[in-house]
Amino acid sequence: MIAQRPPMGWNTWNTFGHNINDALIRETADAMVDLGYLAAGYEYVVIDDCWSLMERDYTTGRLVPDPAKFPYGMKHLSDYIHSKGLKFGMYSCAGVRTCAGYPSSFDHEYEDARTFAEWGVDLLKYDFCNFPNYANNKNRYLTMSMALRSTGRDIVFSGCNWGRGEPWNWMRSIGAHMYRSTHDIYDSFESFADILTSQIPNMNANAAGCFNDLDMLTVGMHGKGNVARDVNFTTMNEYITQFVFWCLCASPLMMGADIRNLDEDSRKLLQNKELIRLNQDAECRPAYQANGTTKDFPIFIRMLENGEFALVFFNLKDADRTLEIPLMDIGVPYSSGVGVDLTDMLTGEHIGIRRDDMRLRVTAHGTRAFRAKLVTL
Ligand code: GLA
C-alpha cells in the first residue's frame, strides 16, 4: 500500500520552471539528505514540466529526456536519487501536450507508464493541459492509473486537473493517491489564502491512500523564482500560515523553494516536527471548522491519534484580531468538568489547561496552532 500518509517531497516547478537540469536535481537530492529534509520526512524529488525534447522519438514513439538538460538520461539520475534513500518523481499530462507545450501522454498512457517504470519513477504528477474536448476527463485519469498499475511498480499517482469535474468525488475511486483541486499557487498571501478558503468544503474527501493536494508550498521563496510575484512579498508570518494550513489539512507537502539555499527560519518551519506530526497523523481525519462558515477567521479542530486533537486559529484579514471560541463549540462544555490541555505547536510551549472558552490574539494573516488533550479536573 502506498500513500497511507500525505506524500512529502520537493518539486522543481515553483522556483525553477523550465530552468531544470541534472546538476540541479542532484544538488537538491544532496541538500534533502544533508540539510535534514529527508530525516524530517521529505522523500520525493519531483521533476515537473519541461524535462523532455519537444517531440517523441520517431522510431520508438517514446518520450526523450532533453540531452542538453539531462545528459545522462533519467535512469542514471533516478539511480542517484535512490542511492541517497530518496524517491524519484516525474511529470506528464493527460492532454496531447503538457502545459508548457511538451509531448504528453494522451493515447500513449501505457507506453509512457512503462517508460517511467523502467526509469525507476516512484511518483507521477499528471496534469490536464491541452486535453481534447471530445475526451473524457475521468476516463483518462483512470487509464493512466491502470497503466501505472500494469507496470507492477509502486508509483504514487498525483492527479492535477485543478478541480475540473470535482476531483474530490472521483480521484480516490480511480486510484489516484493525491489530486490538485485548485488553480496554480503563486508566492503571495492572496494566492494561498484563496486556496485555503476554497478547500474548506472539500476536506471530508481526505483519508489514507488519497489526499487533496493544496499545491506545492512556496515557503522560503521570498519573491524569487517561477511562481514568485513582484508585489507584496510574502512574510514569514504568512509562510507560517501556509504551512500550518497544509499540515492541518493533511495536504501532501511538496516544497517549492530552492532548498539548497534556504534561510534558516524557512528551513526550521518546513522541518517543524510538531506540524509534520500533525500532517502525518495516522488517523488521517479531516479538520472540522468549529466556528460556523466564516472565511476570514476560521477556527478548526482536527481529531488525532491517541485521543489528542489539534485546535487551530487563522486570521486571514489585514489587521490583528482577538479570536474567541467557547469550548462547548468543540464539544467540551464547562459542565463536563473536563479541561483542554494545550501545547503550542509552533513554539513547543506548554500553555496549560483552559476551560469554558479560549480567547487569543492572532496577528494579521497569522495563525495560532495547538496540540490538545482532554483532562478531567
Ligand atoms: C500546470 C500545473 C503546475 C505545473 C505547470 C507546468 O499549470 O498546475 O503545477 O505543473 O502546469 O507547466
Residues whose N, C-alpha, C, O or C-beta is under 5 A from the ligand:
A	BS01	GLA	W13 D48 D49 C99 A100 D184
